Amino acid sequence: MLGRFFYNLLMPIGFLFFLPGVLYKYRNRGGWKETFGERFGRFTPARVKELEAFHGAIWIHAVSVGETVVALSLIERYRKKHPERKFVISTTTTTGQELARSKSPQNCAVIFCPIDFLWMVRRTFKVLKPSMLVIFETELWPNMIATAHAKKIPVAVVNGRMSDHSSRGYRRARCFFAPMLEMLDVISVQSEADGERYHAVAPRANVVVSGNLKFDQAPPENLVPVNLDDYFGNGERIVLLGASTHPGEEELISEKFVALQKKYPTLKLVIVPRHAERGTDIAAILTAKKISFVRRSETKNATTPVNALIADTTGEMFRFIAAADIVIMGKSLAGQDEGHNLIEPALLGKPIVTGAVLRNFRFILQILRDADAVATVSNDDALMPILDDLIASPEKRLALGSKALAAIQVHRGAAEKTIALLEDLLKA
């Protein structure tokens, strides 16, 4: 209680530092923005009336695009088992909001999650009147959790994870975090290691290992790959995809691409940055390296064939993976080591190249490594020979992708366990 008092006391000061970043992303990042006032607990009378139909719904909070994809997949499975349930899904980012609005099923409303000021959170709970709050992965907000707890609304974390780095920080401030974690009715985590980290912070927290919901993802129905003929022209080609890239990685990948294309003239490059607003920065890199390119945000067709495409749009990752021959997963090279979700390319049977250290996805990486189903890069210089080997051999690409798909299929089942846990909470 004392910890939350100081949190609310200092929150306005922290928000002053936080606000410029919010406004920058709002201005520069695409996605749905029409109801952005909900981030500040502001709902129009028409919106309040619209959301009355969802009183008693399960409120599922995701953050951005990645969590939203998994949350929507869970909702779809949940509805098949319990068609009477209604859902509200909230996101923090405009890109996550746009994806949720375009892909959410019937009986599912979409809102922006309020910033964790107490009055904004209380206003949102008053509008929604949810039957349960479900938080995806790591988005733990003290006032949101405490408000639900005070209203005797069950609160669950699903697909929870905690990195070593986060665990150290949580343990240092366990006098604040432990009471918050112990308010949660259940923390459903991805792995035993995640469970141990949570218990190291809050020994009395109710932690259950249910597995990783991302293993239960399925490619979108009627998935249509992006038509790359519109950019690269007709004819044979090998497509190298840099997926969810971060600063430094585009420079590295494009450098290797220039060298490899001299040996393999049909090689083409697609870069999907993690943040679409970085398209201008990536354009400058490709221009400096004299790589002909177009930006998907500016044109759907190239007037003349180019060698590279900057996919600075949102919600199309599966479509680009489906069109690729080799997938380099970002946030794992050029000094980055946190990693991104390897399951999406594995689901489509694509050969995956990633850094050798993924602090946020170690369990998934280890599963693929154990099955010899991923190509790991120990340092940036090692990227070139790995790509060269895969480009030269269609058989190796096919084998690596097939192994990746088989490896993740073994670990399905987290969705069924998670739904059962949530139903038990609702009926308790």
C-alpha positions as CSV (number, residue, x, y, z in Angstrom):
1,M,0.0,0.0,0.0
2,L,2.8,2.4,0.9
3,G,4.6,1.6,-2.3
4,R,1.6,2.4,-4.4
5,F,1.2,5.7,-2.5
6,F,4.7,6.8,-3.6
7,Y,4.0,5.4,-7.1
8,N,0.9,7.6,-7.4
9,L,2.8,10.5,-5.9
10,L,5.7,10.3,-8.4
11,M,3.6,9.2,-11.4
12,P,2.8,12.8,-12.6
13,I,6.5,13.6,-12.6
14,G,7.3,10.4,-14.6
15,F,4.5,11.1,-16.9
16,L,6.1,14.5,-17.9
17,F,9.0,12.5,-19.2
18,F,6.8,9.9,-20.7
19,L,4.4,12.3,-22.5
20,P,6.9,13.5,-25.3
21,G,7.4,9.8,-26.3
22,V,3.6,9.2,-26.4
23,L,3.0,12.3,-28.6
24,Y,5.9,11.4,-30.9
25,K,4.6,8.0,-31.5
26,Y,1.1,9.3,-31.9
27,R,2.3,11.7,-34.6
28,N,4.7,9.5,-36.4
29,R,3.4,5.9,-36.0
30,G,0.5,4.7,-38.1
31,G,-2.5,2.9,-36.9
32,W,-5.9,3.7,-35.4
33,K,-6.0,7.1,-33.7
34,E,-9.6,8.2,-33.7
35,T,-10.3,7.0,-30.1
36,F,-6.9,7.8,-28.7
37,G,-8.5,9.9,-25.9
38,E,-9.3,6.6,-24.2
39,R,-5.6,6.5,-23.3
40,F,-6.6,9.3,-20.9
41,G,-9.8,7.7,-19.7
42,R,-12.0,9.8,-22.0
43,F,-14.9,8.1,-23.6
44,T,-17.5,9.9,-25.7
45,P,-21.2,9.4,-24.7
46,A,-21.7,7.5,-27.9
47,R,-18.8,5.2,-27.1
48,V,-20.0,4.7,-23.5
49,K,-23.4,3.6,-25.0
50,E,-21.7,1.3,-27.4
51,L,-19.7,-0.4,-24.7
52,E,-22.7,-1.0,-22.5
53,A,-23.3,-4.1,-24.6
54,F,-20.0,-5.5,-23.3
55,H,-20.7,-5.1,-19.6
56,G,-19.6,-8.4,-18.0
57,A,-17.0,-9.1,-20.7
58,I,-13.5,-10.5,-20.2
59,W,-11.1,-7.5,-20.6
60,I,-7.9,-8.7,-22.3
61,H,-5.1,-6.3,-22.3
62,A,-2.3,-6.6,-24.9
63,V,0.4,-4.0,-25.6
64,S,1.2,-3.8,-29.3
65,V,1.0,-5.8,-32.5
66,G,2.8,-9.0,-31.3
67,E,0.7,-9.5,-28.2
68,T,-2.5,-8.5,-30.0
69,V,-1.9,-11.3,-32.6
70,V,-1.7,-13.9,-29.8
71,A,-4.6,-12.4,-27.9
72,L,-6.8,-12.5,-30.9
73,S,-5.9,-16.1,-31.4
74,L,-6.7,-17.0,-27.8
75,I,-10.1,-15.2,-28.1
76,E,-10.9,-17.2,-31.2
77,R,-10.2,-20.4,-29.4
78,Y,-12.1,-19.3,-26.3
79,R,-15.2,-18.4,-28.3
80,K,-15.3,-21.9,-29.9
81,K,-15.4,-23.5,-26.4
82,H,-17.5,-20.8,-24.7
83,P,-19.6,-19.0,-27.4
84,E,-21.5,-17.1,-24.7
85,R,-18.4,-15.1,-23.6
86,K,-17.9,-11.5,-24.6
87,F,-14.5,-9.8,-24.8
88,V,-13.0,-6.4,-24.7
89,I,-9.4,-6.2,-26.0
90,S,-7.2,-3.1,-25.2
91,T,-3.9,-2.1,-26.6
92,T,-1.4,0.6,-25.8
93,T,-0.1,1.4,-29.3
94,T,-2.0,2.8,-32.3
95,T,-0.6,0.0,-34.5
96,G,-1.9,-2.7,-32.1
97,Q,-5.2,-0.9,-32.0
98,E,-5.5,-0.9,-35.8
99,L,-4.7,-4.6,-35.9
100,A,-7.3,-5.4,-33.2
101,R,-10.0,-3.4,-34.9
102,S,-9.3,-5.1,-38.3
103,K,-9.1,-8.6,-37.0
104,S,-11.3,-8.9,-33.9
105,P,-14.2,-11.3,-34.1
106,Q,-17.9,-10.7,-33.2
107,N,-18.6,-10.2,-29.5
108,C,-15.3,-8.4,-29.1
109,A,-14.9,-4.6,-28.5
110,V,-11.6,-2.8,-28.9
111,I,-10.4,0.1,-26.7
112,F,-7.2,1.9,-25.9
113,C,-5.8,1.0,-22.5
114,P,-5.8,3.9,-20.1
115,I,-2.5,5.4,-18.8
116,D,-2.1,4.2,-15.2
117,F,-3.4,7.3,-13.4
118,L,-5.9,6.2,-10.8
119,W,-8.8,8.4,-12.1
120,M,-8.2,7.3,-15.7
121,V,-8.2,3.6,-14.7
122,R,-11.3,4.0,-12.5
123,R,-13.1,5.7,-15.3
124,T,-12.3,2.9,-17.7
125,F,-13.5,0.2,-15.2
126,K,-16.7,2.2,-14.7
127,V,-17.4,2.3,-18.5
128,L,-16.5,-1.4,-19.1
129,K,-17.7,-3.2,-15.9
130,P,-15.7,-6.3,-16.8
131,S,-16.1,-9.7,-15.3
132,M,-12.3,-10.4,-15.4
133,L,-9.1,-8.6,-16.3
134,V,-6.5,-10.7,-18.3
135,I,-3.1,-9.2,-18.8
136,F,-0.8,-10.5,-21.6
137,E,2.9,-11.2,-20.8
138,T,4.5,-8.3,-18.9
139,E,2.2,-5.3,-19.0
140,L,1.7,-5.0,-15.2
141,W,0.2,-1.6,-14.1
142,P,-0.2,-1.2,-10.3
143,N,-3.4,1.0,-10.4
144,M,-5.0,-1.2,-13.0
145,I,-4.4,-4.3,-10.9
146,A,-5.3,-2.7,-7.6
147,T,-8.5,-1.3,-8.9
148,A,-9.7,-4.7,-10.2
149,H,-8.6,-6.3,-6.9
150,A,-10.6,-3.7,-4.9
151,K,-13.7,-4.3,-7.1
152,K,-13.2,-8.1,-6.5
153,I,-12.7,-8.6,-10.3
154,P,-10.4,-11.6,-10.9
155,V,-7.1,-10.6,-12.4
156,A,-4.9,-13.0,-14.4
157,V,-1.6,-12.7,-16.2
158,V,-1.4,-15.1,-19.2
159,N,1.6,-16.1,-21.3
160,G,3.7,-14.5,-18.6
161,R,7.4,-14.2,-18.9
162,M,10.2,-12.6,-16.9
163,S,13.8,-12.1,-18.2
164,D,16.8,-12.4,-16.0
165,H,17.3,-8.6,-16.4
166,S,13.7,-7.8,-15.3
167,S,13.9,-10.3,-12.5
168,R,16.9,-8.5,-11.0
169,G,15.1,-5.2,-11.1
170,Y,11.9,-6.7,-9.6
171,R,13.9,-8.3,-6.8
172,R,15.6,-5.1,-5.9
173,A,12.2,-3.4,-5.6
174,R,10.4,-6.5,-4.2
175,C,8.8,-4.5,-1.4
176,F,6.8,-2.7,-4.2
177,F,6.4,-5.5,-6.7
178,A,5.7,-8.5,-4.4
179,P,2.4,-7.1,-3.0
180,M,1.3,-6.3,-6.5
181,L,2.1,-9.7,-7.9
182,E,0.3,-11.4,-4.9
183,M,-2.9,-9.4,-5.7
184,L,-3.1,-11.4,-9.0
185,D,-5.4,-14.4,-8.8
186,V,-3.1,-16.4,-11.1
187,I,0.1,-15.8,-13.1
188,S,0.2,-18.3,-16.0
189,V,3.8,-18.4,-17.3
190,Q,5.5,-19.8,-20.4
191,S,8.2,-21.9,-18.7
192,E,9.5,-23.3,-15.4
193,A,12.3,-20.7,-15.5
194,D,9.7,-17.9,-15.8
195,G,7.8,-19.3,-12.8
196,E,11.0,-19.5,-10.7
197,R,11.8,-15.8,-11.5
198,Y,8.3,-14.7,-10.5
199,H,8.5,-16.7,-7.2
200,A,11.9,-15.2,-6.5
201,V,10.1,-11.8,-6.4
202,A,6.8,-12.9,-4.8
203,P,7.0,-16.3,-3.1
204,R,3.3,-16.3,-2.3
205,A,2.1,-15.5,-5.8
206,N,-0.1,-18.1,-7.5
207,V,2.1,-19.1,-10.4
208,V,1.1,-21.8,-12.9
209,V,3.2,-23.1,-15.8
210,S,0.8,-23.4,-18.8
211,G,3.3,-23.1,-21.7
212,N,3.7,-20.5,-24.4
213,L,0.5,-19.4,-26.2
214,K,2.5,-18.5,-29.3
215,F,3.0,-22.1,-30.0
216,D,-0.8,-22.4,-30.4
217,Q,-0.9,-19.7,-33.0
218,A,-2.1,-20.6,-36.5
219,P,-1.4,-18.7,-39.7
220,P,-4.4,-16.5,-40.6
221,E,-7.1,-18.3,-42.6
222,N,-6.8,-17.9,-46.4
223,L,-3.3,-16.3,-46.0
224,V,-2.3,-14.6,-49.2
225,P,1.5,-13.8,-49.5
226,V,2.3,-10.3,-50.6
227,N,2.6,-10.2,-54.3
228,L,6.3,-9.3,-54.7
229,D,6.0,-9.3,-58.5
230,D,4.6,-5.7,-58.0
231,Y,8.0,-4.6,-56.8
232,F,10.6,-7.1,-58.1
233,G,9.0,-8.0,-61.5
234,N,8.3,-11.5,-62.8
235,G,10.7,-14.3,-62.9
236,E,12.7,-16.4,-60.5
237,R,14.1,-14.8,-57.3
238,I,15.2,-15.6,-53.8
239,V,13.7,-13.3,-51.2
240,L,15.7,-12.4,-48.1
241,L,13.4,-11.0,-45.3
242,G,14.7,-8.9,-42.4
243,A,11.7,-9.2,-40.0
244,S,11.1,-6.9,-37.0
245,T,14.5,-5.2,-37.5
246,H,15.9,-2.6,-35.1
247,P,18.6,0.2,-35.6
248,G,21.9,-1.2,-36.7
249,E,20.4,-4.4,-38.2
250,E,19.2,-2.8,-41.4
251,E,22.7,-1.5,-42.0
252,L,24.2,-5.0,-41.4
253,I,21.7,-6.9,-43.5
254,S,21.8,-4.5,-46.4
255,E,25.6,-4.6,-46.4
256,K,25.5,-8.4,-46.6
257,F,22.8,-8.2,-49.3
258,V,25.0,-6.1,-51.6
259,A,27.8,-8.6,-51.4
260,L,25.6,-11.6,-51.8
261,Q,23.7,-10.2,-54.8
262,K,26.9,-10.0,-56.8
263,K,27.1,-13.8,-56.4
264,Y,23.3,-14.4,-56.6
265,P,21.7,-11.8,-59.0
266,T,18.2,-13.0,-58.4
267,L,18.4,-12.2,-54.7
268,K,15.9,-9.6,-53.4
269,L,15.6,-7.9,-50.0
270,V,12.5,-7.1,-48.0
271,I,12.9,-5.2,-44.7
272,V,10.0,-5.1,-42.2
273,P,11.1,-2.7,-39.4
274,R,9.7,-3.3,-35.9
275,H,8.5,0.3,-36.0
276,A,7.0,1.4,-39.3
277,E,7.9,5.0,-38.7
278,R,11.6,4.2,-39.2
279,G,11.0,3.8,-42.9
280,T,12.7,7.1,-43.7
281,D,15.8,6.0,-41.7
282,I,16.0,2.7,-43.6
283,A,15.5,4.5,-46.9
284,A,18.6,6.6,-46.2
285,I,20.6,3.4,-45.5
286,L,19.6,1.8,-48.8
287,T,20.2,5.0,-50.7
288,A,23.7,5.2,-49.2
289,K,24.4,1.6,-50.3
290,K,23.0,2.3,-53.8
291,I,20.3,-0.3,-53.5
292,S,17.2,0.4,-55.6
293,F,14.1,0.3,-53.4
294,V,10.5,1.4,-52.9
295,R,8.5,1.9,-49.7
296,R,5.3,0.0,-49.4
297,S,3.7,2.9,-47.5
298,E,4.1,5.1,-50.6
299,T,3.4,2.7,-53.5
300,K,1.8,-0.7,-54.1
301,N,3.6,-1.1,-57.5
302,A,7.1,-0.1,-58.6
303,T,7.2,1.6,-62.0
304,T,10.4,-0.4,-62.7
305,P,11.6,-3.5,-60.8
306,V,13.8,-2.7,-57.8
307,N,16.1,-4.8,-55.6
308,A,14.6,-4.0,-52.2
309,L,11.3,-3.3,-50.5
310,I,10.9,-1.4,-47.2
311,A,7.7,-2.8,-45.7
312,D,6.9,0.2,-43.5
313,T,3.3,-0.8,-42.9
314,T,1.7,-2.8,-40.0
315,G,-0.2,-6.0,-39.6
316,E,1.3,-7.8,-42.6
317,M,4.1,-9.8,-41.1
318,F,2.6,-13.2,-41.8
319,R,2.0,-12.2,-45.5
320,F,5.7,-11.1,-45.9
321,I,7.0,-14.2,-44.2
322,A,4.8,-16.3,-46.5
323,A,6.5,-14.6,-49.5
324,A,10.0,-15.0,-48.2
325,D,12.6,-17.7,-48.8
326,I,14.9,-16.9,-45.8
327,V,13.8,-15.0,-42.7
328,I,16.3,-13.1,-40.5
329,M,14.5,-12.3,-37.2
330,G,15.4,-8.9,-35.8
331,K,16.5,-7.6,-32.4
332,S,19.2,-10.3,-32.4
333,L,22.1,-8.8,-34.5
334,A,24.2,-5.7,-34.5
335,G,24.5,-5.5,-30.7
336,Q,20.8,-6.5,-30.1
337,D,20.2,-9.6,-28.1
338,E,16.6,-9.6,-26.8
339,G,15.1,-11.2,-29.9
340,H,11.7,-11.5,-31.4
341,N,9.1,-14.3,-31.8
342,L,10.6,-17.1,-33.9
343,I,7.3,-19.0,-34.0
344,E,5.7,-17.0,-36.8
345,P,8.3,-18.0,-39.5
346,A,8.4,-21.6,-38.0
347,L,4.6,-21.9,-38.4
348,L,5.1,-21.3,-42.1
349,G,8.0,-23.7,-42.4
350,K,10.5,-21.0,-43.3
351,P,14.3,-21.2,-42.6
352,I,15.1,-18.9,-39.7
353,V,18.3,-17.0,-39.1
354,T,18.8,-15.3,-35.7
355,G,21.4,-14.2,-33.2
356,A,22.7,-16.8,-30.9
357,V,21.5,-15.0,-27.7
358,L,17.8,-14.1,-27.4
359,R,17.2,-13.0,-23.8
360,N,13.5,-12.7,-24.1
361,F,12.9,-15.8,-26.2
362,R,15.5,-18.3,-24.8
363,F,13.0,-21.1,-24.4
364,I,11.8,-21.0,-28.0
365,L,15.3,-20.6,-29.3
366,Q,16.4,-23.7,-27.3
367,I,13.6,-25.8,-28.6
368,L,14.6,-25.0,-32.2
369,R,18.3,-25.5,-31.5
370,D,17.6,-28.9,-29.9
371,A,15.8,-29.9,-33.1
372,D,18.6,-28.4,-35.3
373,A,15.8,-26.2,-36.7
374,V,17.4,-22.7,-36.7
375,A,20.6,-21.1,-38.0
376,T,22.2,-19.0,-35.2
377,V,24.7,-16.3,-35.8
378,S,27.4,-16.0,-33.1
379,N,28.6,-12.7,-34.3
380,D,27.9,-10.3,-37.2
381,D,30.7,-11.6,-39.4
382,A,29.1,-15.1,-39.2
383,L,25.9,-13.8,-40.9
384,M,27.5,-13.9,-44.4
385,P,28.5,-17.5,-44.6
386,I,25.2,-18.7,-43.1
387,L,23.2,-16.7,-45.7
388,D,25.5,-17.9,-48.5
389,D,24.9,-21.5,-47.6
390,L,21.1,-21.2,-47.4
391,I,20.8,-19.1,-50.6
392,A,22.9,-21.7,-52.5
393,S,20.8,-24.7,-51.3
394,P,17.0,-24.9,-51.7
395,E,17.2,-28.3,-50.1
396,K,18.8,-26.9,-46.9
397,R,16.2,-24.1,-46.8
398,L,13.4,-26.7,-47.1
399,A,14.9,-29.0,-44.4
400,L,15.5,-26.2,-41.9
401,G,12.0,-24.8,-42.3
402,S,10.4,-28.2,-42.0
403,K,12.3,-29.0,-38.8
404,A,11.2,-25.6,-37.4
405,L,7.5,-26.4,-38.0
406,A,7.8,-29.9,-36.6
407,A,9.6,-28.6,-33.4
408,I,6.9,-26.1,-32.4
409,Q,4.0,-28.4,-33.1
410,V,5.2,-30.6,-30.2
411,H,4.7,-27.8,-27.8
412,R,1.1,-26.9,-28.5
413,G,-1.6,-27.0,-25.8
414,A,-1.1,-23.8,-23.8
415,A,-4.3,-22.3,-25.1
416,E,-6.5,-25.1,-23.7
417,K,-4.8,-24.9,-20.3
418,T,-5.1,-21.1,-20.2
419,I,-8.8,-21.1,-21.1
420,A,-9.5,-23.7,-18.4
421,L,-7.6,-21.6,-15.8
422,L,-9.6,-18.5,-16.7
423,E,-12.9,-20.3,-16.6
424,D,-12.1,-21.6,-13.2
425,L,-11.5,-18.0,-12.0
426,L,-14.8,-16.9,-13.5
427,K,-16.7,-19.7,-11.7
428,A,-14.9,-19.4,-8.4
